[in-house]
Amino acid sequence: MTTIGERSGDQGTVTTTVPARLDRLPWSRWHWTVVIGLGTVWILDGLEVTVVGNIAGRLPEKGSGLDITGAEVTGLAAALYVAGACAGALFFGRLTDRFGRKKLFLLTLVLYLGATALTGLSFHSWWFFTFRFLTGCGIGGEYAAINSAIDELIPAAYRGRVDLIINGSFWIGAMGGSLLSVAMLDTGLFPANLGWRLTFGLGVVLGLVILLVRRHVPESPRWLIIHGRGDEAEELVDAIEKRTAAETGRPCEPVDRNITIRQRESIGFLTIARTVFRDYPRRSALGLALFIGQAFLYNAITFGFGAILTGFFSVPSGRTGYYFAVIAFGNFLGPLLLGRLFDTVGRRPMITGTYVLSGLLLFVTAWLFGRGVLTAGTLTACWCAVLFFASAGASSAYLTVSEVFPMETRALAIAFFYAVGTAAGGITGPLLFSGLTSSGVVGDTVLAFRIGAALMTAAGVMAGFLALPAERRSLEDIAKPLTAADA
């Protein structure tokens, strides 16, 4: 129930039970609609990134229909995609906090779909570069809009596992992209100038299906309350409760917790920045550590995995996609099997454990690689073990920054930390690791592994001191809204 206090124009003070009512809901088919409508875009991201990496060898070939070099695909185009993701996250993250989750998670998906379709129609390198940048903008905006919406709609008891599995689903797309590229680049099936275009077209088809489902995902009632639309929030939560009760056969339990909010149409950027970095410096330090640690560990392995397999183990370049599919499968299993423990065992021990354990396992892998006792298969098995834990840890980084800051800053906070992590992984990482993993010198690759392992382990140790026991707690308990009457 929402009661309205004094009002001034469109502003007012409301006392509401909406957050508590959302958090105490039992899991239902309605929640699956939210997960499918919002979360499956990560599959598209994984598909997108992997496909482009795998077609890098096809595009420079004669007859591809595009005048571009391999270095431009893996260098300039990749950098523009990363730059677009960073810019899109920050730009759309701010708009998400100001104009609502639903408007932005629809807009960013439409941008992604349009840019991906036009990438597949590329006739010149500048066209390809332009729409790789815009595709990145759409994906970056998705991360901010989707993570904030999911956390505000999913009950507190399930928030951790759902967030981890959704973020981990990136690797389903990566696995599919690896296998898809093998077929699409087979000139016995498709002409050289068509197969790579069809891979982008398939991403558009999948995105359109997601868009149809996403239309039925509502605006966040929490956002509506804060922005002076309390009546809409009440009607929406009433409808969700009725649907949930009908689907589960269990009436919704009454709640006795409320929060009083001073409604505001918008909150200034400087207020948000001061809140994140001045009022929550420990949480900000934790977010940066988690994102940078996982970015460097992943780049230490995945950026040069193809060069390592072909250079040290003579794996044909056309078969590296199969190895990557195995690694991707291990990445998805981590969040899938460990996600529940983040809600039961707790955030701090699980974040610390997954980060430190993955770092230590990569140190062991570096030692074994340096001794020359690994084969392509056993190295892949080692990578799978590392990334099983690292993937759960990396997904928990997104969970952490989406739940430890106030409601009004949530999307922009996600955007900022995502942009920093993406820049570190997509810009600094390749600059650091490209020479090391492609030099053909065993010691250089060992050093790359050790750098990634050290930063991941250090982030885990920081989490042991700074991570919050946020499991099964309301978002408003973890970080009081800036608009709370007693804030």
ZAMARKE-753753 format. One record per residue (C-alpha): y, z, x. Coordinates in steps of 0.02 Angstrom, whole numbers, plus 50000, padded with zeros to 5 digits. Each point is the difference from the previous one (the first is absolute). Layout:
# ZAMARKE-753753
YZX...
***
This chain:
# ZAMARKE-753753
500005000050000501764996150058501535009749944501754993750034501395011450057501844996350027500474981750019501464990950079500004981449961498274993650042499635015250108499185015949941498855014450041498224999349934498555012150007498374990549997498125002450014499684981550038499455002450184498795014049953499294989849856499654985250115499195010950133498775008749883499304984049922498134996850022499504983850084499864985749875499914981149984501895000049988500105006450179498844985950055501254987849924501345007550111498884999250154499494981949970501734994149949500905007950146498745003050137499124983350014501514991850080499445008150164498494988449992501224985449997500915007050151498385001350098499504982549946501714993250048500085007550174498214995850046500034982249936501574995850099499225007350156498434989849976500884983449963501075001750155498784988850092499974986749863501854997449967500434992850173498584987449988500344981749967499804996149817500455017349936501554993049915501175012050090500904997650167499835017350073499255008050156498755014150008501255010950091501254997549859498715005449870499455015850091501725003550076501534994649901499174998949829499155016850023501625008150057500944992849851498675006749880500195017350079501904998949995499914994949818498855014649959501205012350082501534992549916499134998749832499405017950007501745006950034500914988549879498805001549854499645018450037501825004149965499974989649841498395008449944500815017150005501534993549910499334987949869498245006249969498224997550060499454987149871501434987650022499724999850186498104999350004500124984849886501414991950099499195002450170498334992949940500894984649929500894997850168498345001350092499184987349884501404987350014500155001550189498124998750025499884984549891501424991650094499215004750168498464990249947501124984949966500795000550174500444982850070501025005850150499985015150116501695006649939499335000049821498465009750056501085012750095501205002549854498675003949873498995010950119501585010750012500205000449810498155003949975500245014850116501515005549898498935000349843498605009950082501205012650077500835002749832498295002449921499575014550115501555009849947499904996249814498125002049982499715016050098501415009049909499384994249829498195004650034500395017550059501105003349848498704993849874498375006850073499505018249960500255012250144498145003850016499604981650038501574994450092499325001150176498384990449978500814986749890501414997050123498804998950148498804988049915501414988849940500804998950171498294997550079499644985449884501054989650121498384998150096499074992449854501274986150009499824999150188498124998649985500164986649866501314990850102498854999550152498544992849903501114988649894500804992250153498294995350068499674989549845501774993449975500154994050179498334991049996500524981650007498324995649926500595008249839501884997050001501144988050095500965007750145501664998449906499345008249840498875014850038501365011350071501134995949852498645004949877499865017250080501805003549954499694992949827498575012149971501185014550041501194993649867498614999249869499465017950038501815005749994500254992249829498515009749933500745016050070501684995949921499184998449829499235017350016501565007550076501054995549848499125014049907500385013450130501475010549938501555006350086499835017050083500445013549871500625010750144501264986650046500534997949818500355018749982501135000650151500964984349951500525006049827498594991949901499105015749943499574993549827499104984950076499065011550117499445011149856499404985249896499094992750149499105016350045499545002849817499194982849996499095003150165499335016749938499374992349838499144985850091499245011750130499345011849865499244985449906499184992950156499305016550065499655008749835500935015250068501635006149925501405002750126500255018250046501715007649963501165003250148501185014450030500934993650154501664991149989501414994650112501864998449964500824983950062501824994950014499874981749954500904987250109500044981049990499984997750188500005009850163500954994350154499154993550156500845013150111499355013949886498254993150017500134998250189500675017850020498615006749892498604991550097500625003450176501085015549986499105010049867498234994650047500004997050189498205006350026499344988649863500974985450072499295003350174498255000749926500244983549907500614991250156498575006950105498684994849874500654982349978500304996650184498335007550051498974989549881501024984350037499635000950186498175004349980499744985249885500924988250115499025006150149498414994149912500414986449876501374990550090498864994750141498295001349920499744981150001500534998250181498885014750049498474992849913500244982450068500615004950173498775014050043498484996049892500104981049981500025000749810500504982849932501735000449923499314993049838498885015349979501255013950032500405000349814498275007149966500315014450121501695003349919499185000649829498845013850062501495009750069500944997849837498525006749901499985015750109501875002049970499785000149812498525012050003501095013450082501245002749857498634996749871498825013550064501265012450072501394998549869499315013649885500055012650143501894998250013500085007749824498655013350029499955005050183501884997150010501334988950075500315009250164498205001350063499564982449945501554991550070499805009550163498134996850008500064981349965501404996850124499295010550141498204994349975500464981549997501045002450157498595008850091498744986849948501144986550068500115009550166498094999850005499994981449957501224996750143498875009550120498454990549946500924983450008500635004050174498235003850059499414983149936498605006849892500564992449834499534983549919500994990749867498935008649867500115017650070501874998350032500224994749819498975015149947501145011350103501534992149921499255002949827499735018450039501795001850063500764990949853498945008949870501015015750037501614991150052500104990549836499925016049898501315007550115501144984949991499894999849810500445018549998501624995750091500564990349846499425014249889500955012750103501704991549998499834995949815499725017949945500975011550119501774994049959501015002449839499744988349855501694991550020499654995250182498164995749983500024981050002501314998850137499085012950106498404989949985500984984450044500795007850154498405006850075499054984249956501364989650085499945010850157498114999450007499964981349965501314996650133499055010650126498364991749957500634982349975501314998850137499775013350134498114999949985499734981550034501265000250142499055014450080498214995049964500014980950006500024999150188498785014450021498654993749883500114981650050500105002150189498124999650023500105015950105498895014149940501215013450057501424992549899499015000649838499445017750039501845004850020500424992149832498645010249916500595016050084501824997549947499504997749819498805014750008501305011550080501344996549869498765002049857499365016550069501775006450028500454996049820498475009549941500495015350101501754999349923499224999149828499065016050038501675008850013501094990449878498914993149859500235008349829498645006749885500494987549865498284998149922499915002349810501855005049995501354992449891501214988550090501425011049937499195015250084499814991150166501814994150003501215005749866501004985449925501804998750059500505000049817499085016249959501225012249921499675013550131499894988150148
***
